[in-house]
Amino acid sequence: MKSIKYTPYEMSTIIERMNALNTITAAKDYGTGESMHTVEVHILSWIAANPGISPIQVAVDWNRTKGAVSQIIKKLEEKGLLVRDKED
């Protein structure tokens, strides 16, 4: 059997691709009766643990864009799992 050798860069690329395949998951029910993606559960938990936190701060804390966090928050609102407290 021929031995295949990879450079450290090639190995890291292979590992990153394998990890990406393993982290792509379908939404599932976490006991709320709603199908949710893992990131939605994490963001919802983070907001619950930090009442009054702004979407911008959530984005900073989770290393996401403000747009991505806003989309997640909108989905959580549509599912009735989150109510945004709009300031006047």
ChimeraX commands (.cxc) that place a marker at each C-alpha (Angstrom):
marker #1 position 0.00,0.00,0.00 radius 0.5
marker #1 position 1.38,3.35,-1.04 radius 0.5
marker #1 position 1.78,5.91,1.71 radius 0.5
marker #1 position 0.28,9.34,1.00 radius 0.5
marker #1 position 1.95,12.33,2.58 radius 0.5
marker #1 position 0.28,15.69,3.08 radius 0.5
marker #1 position 1.71,19.03,4.07 radius 0.5
marker #1 position 0.41,20.56,7.31 radius 0.5
marker #1 position -1.61,23.04,5.21 radius 0.5
marker #1 position -3.21,20.23,3.19 radius 0.5
marker #1 position -4.04,18.34,6.39 radius 0.5
marker #1 position -5.64,21.41,7.98 radius 0.5
marker #1 position -7.73,21.95,4.84 radius 0.5
marker #1 position -8.91,18.33,4.91 radius 0.5
marker #1 position -9.77,18.57,8.61 radius 0.5
marker #1 position -11.67,21.84,8.10 radius 0.5
marker #1 position -13.73,20.26,5.31 radius 0.5
marker #1 position -14.51,17.22,7.44 radius 0.5
marker #1 position -15.56,19.42,10.36 radius 0.5
marker #1 position -17.80,21.46,8.07 radius 0.5
marker #1 position -19.56,18.29,6.95 radius 0.5
marker #1 position -20.11,17.23,10.56 radius 0.5
marker #1 position -21.48,20.59,11.70 radius 0.5
marker #1 position -24.14,20.95,9.01 radius 0.5
marker #1 position -27.25,19.73,10.76 radius 0.5
marker #1 position -30.92,19.96,10.08 radius 0.5
marker #1 position -33.21,21.79,12.44 radius 0.5
marker #1 position -34.69,19.70,15.21 radius 0.5
marker #1 position -37.14,20.06,18.08 radius 0.5
marker #1 position -35.40,20.89,21.35 radius 0.5
marker #1 position -38.59,20.45,23.38 radius 0.5
marker #1 position -40.37,23.67,22.36 radius 0.5
marker #1 position -42.52,22.12,19.67 radius 0.5
marker #1 position -40.64,24.18,17.08 radius 0.5
marker #1 position -37.81,23.03,14.82 radius 0.5
marker #1 position -34.70,25.05,15.56 radius 0.5
marker #1 position -31.11,25.10,14.36 radius 0.5
marker #1 position -28.33,24.84,16.93 radius 0.5
marker #1 position -27.32,28.47,16.45 radius 0.5
marker #1 position -30.89,29.60,17.16 radius 0.5
marker #1 position -30.88,27.67,20.44 radius 0.5
marker #1 position -27.53,29.17,21.42 radius 0.5
marker #1 position -28.57,32.73,20.56 radius 0.5
marker #1 position -31.89,32.32,22.39 radius 0.5
marker #1 position -30.08,30.97,25.46 radius 0.5
marker #1 position -27.59,33.84,25.32 radius 0.5
marker #1 position -30.36,36.43,25.14 radius 0.5
marker #1 position -32.20,34.74,28.04 radius 0.5
marker #1 position -29.02,34.83,30.14 radius 0.5
marker #1 position -28.42,38.51,29.26 radius 0.5
marker #1 position -31.79,40.32,29.44 radius 0.5
marker #1 position -31.86,43.58,27.51 radius 0.5
marker #1 position -28.82,42.71,25.40 radius 0.5
marker #1 position -28.78,44.43,22.02 radius 0.5
marker #1 position -28.53,42.55,18.72 radius 0.5
marker #1 position -25.23,44.33,18.11 radius 0.5
marker #1 position -23.80,43.02,21.37 radius 0.5
marker #1 position -25.05,39.51,20.58 radius 0.5
marker #1 position -23.28,39.77,17.22 radius 0.5
marker #1 position -20.05,40.84,18.91 radius 0.5
marker #1 position -20.29,38.13,21.59 radius 0.5
marker #1 position -20.99,35.37,19.05 radius 0.5
marker #1 position -18.67,36.65,16.31 radius 0.5
marker #1 position -21.52,37.00,13.82 radius 0.5
marker #1 position -22.61,39.89,11.64 radius 0.5
marker #1 position -25.41,42.14,12.86 radius 0.5
marker #1 position -27.43,41.05,9.81 radius 0.5
marker #1 position -27.05,37.36,10.67 radius 0.5
marker #1 position -28.12,37.96,14.27 radius 0.5
marker #1 position -31.07,40.08,13.13 radius 0.5
marker #1 position -32.23,37.24,10.86 radius 0.5
marker #1 position -31.98,34.73,13.70 radius 0.5
marker #1 position -33.86,37.05,16.06 radius 0.5
marker #1 position -36.57,37.54,13.43 radius 0.5
marker #1 position -36.98,33.75,13.08 radius 0.5
marker #1 position -37.22,33.37,16.86 radius 0.5
marker #1 position -39.86,36.13,16.99 radius 0.5
marker #1 position -41.87,34.47,14.19 radius 0.5
marker #1 position -41.80,31.20,16.15 radius 0.5
marker #1 position -43.08,33.05,19.22 radius 0.5
marker #1 position -39.96,32.20,21.21 radius 0.5
marker #1 position -38.70,35.77,21.58 radius 0.5
marker #1 position -40.37,39.14,21.99 radius 0.5
marker #1 position -38.32,42.16,21.08 radius 0.5
marker #1 position -38.61,45.05,23.51 radius 0.5
marker #1 position -38.67,48.06,21.19 radius 0.5
marker #1 position -37.40,51.28,22.72 radius 0.5
marker #1 position -39.36,54.49,22.12 radius 0.5
marker link #1:1,2 radius 0.2
marker link #1:2,3 radius 0.2
marker link #1:3,4 radius 0.2
marker link #1:4,5 radius 0.2
marker link #1:5,6 radius 0.2
marker link #1:6,7 radius 0.2
marker link #1:7,8 radius 0.2
marker link #1:8,9 radius 0.2
marker link #1:9,10 radius 0.2
marker link #1:10,11 radius 0.2
marker link #1:11,12 radius 0.2
marker link #1:12,13 radius 0.2
marker link #1:13,14 radius 0.2
marker link #1:14,15 radius 0.2
marker link #1:15,16 radius 0.2
marker link #1:16,17 radius 0.2
marker link #1:17,18 radius 0.2
marker link #1:18,19 radius 0.2
marker link #1:19,20 radius 0.2
marker link #1:20,21 radius 0.2
marker link #1:21,22 radius 0.2
marker link #1:22,23 radius 0.2
marker link #1:23,24 radius 0.2
marker link #1:24,25 radius 0.2
marker link #1:25,26 radius 0.2
marker link #1:26,27 radius 0.2
marker link #1:27,28 radius 0.2
marker link #1:28,29 radius 0.2
marker link #1:29,30 radius 0.2
marker link #1:30,31 radius 0.2
marker link #1:31,32 radius 0.2
marker link #1:32,33 radius 0.2
marker link #1:33,34 radius 0.2
marker link #1:34,35 radius 0.2
marker link #1:35,36 radius 0.2
marker link #1:36,37 radius 0.2
marker link #1:37,38 radius 0.2
marker link #1:38,39 radius 0.2
marker link #1:39,40 radius 0.2
marker link #1:40,41 radius 0.2
marker link #1:41,42 radius 0.2
marker link #1:42,43 radius 0.2
marker link #1:43,44 radius 0.2
marker link #1:44,45 radius 0.2
marker link #1:45,46 radius 0.2
marker link #1:46,47 radius 0.2
marker link #1:47,48 radius 0.2
marker link #1:48,49 radius 0.2
marker link #1:49,50 radius 0.2
marker link #1:50,51 radius 0.2
marker link #1:51,52 radius 0.2
marker link #1:52,53 radius 0.2
marker link #1:53,54 radius 0.2
marker link #1:54,55 radius 0.2
marker link #1:55,56 radius 0.2
marker link #1:56,57 radius 0.2
marker link #1:57,58 radius 0.2
marker link #1:58,59 radius 0.2
marker link #1:59,60 radius 0.2
marker link #1:60,61 radius 0.2
marker link #1:61,62 radius 0.2
marker link #1:62,63 radius 0.2
marker link #1:63,64 radius 0.2
marker link #1:64,65 radius 0.2
marker link #1:65,66 radius 0.2
marker link #1:66,67 radius 0.2
marker link #1:67,68 radius 0.2
marker link #1:68,69 radius 0.2
marker link #1:69,70 radius 0.2
marker link #1:70,71 radius 0.2
marker link #1:71,72 radius 0.2
marker link #1:72,73 radius 0.2
marker link #1:73,74 radius 0.2
marker link #1:74,75 radius 0.2
marker link #1:75,76 radius 0.2
marker link #1:76,77 radius 0.2
marker link #1:77,78 radius 0.2
marker link #1:78,79 radius 0.2
marker link #1:79,80 radius 0.2
marker link #1:80,81 radius 0.2
marker link #1:81,82 radius 0.2
marker link #1:82,83 radius 0.2
marker link #1:83,84 radius 0.2
marker link #1:84,85 radius 0.2
marker link #1:85,86 radius 0.2
marker link #1:86,87 radius 0.2
marker link #1:87,88 radius 0.2
view
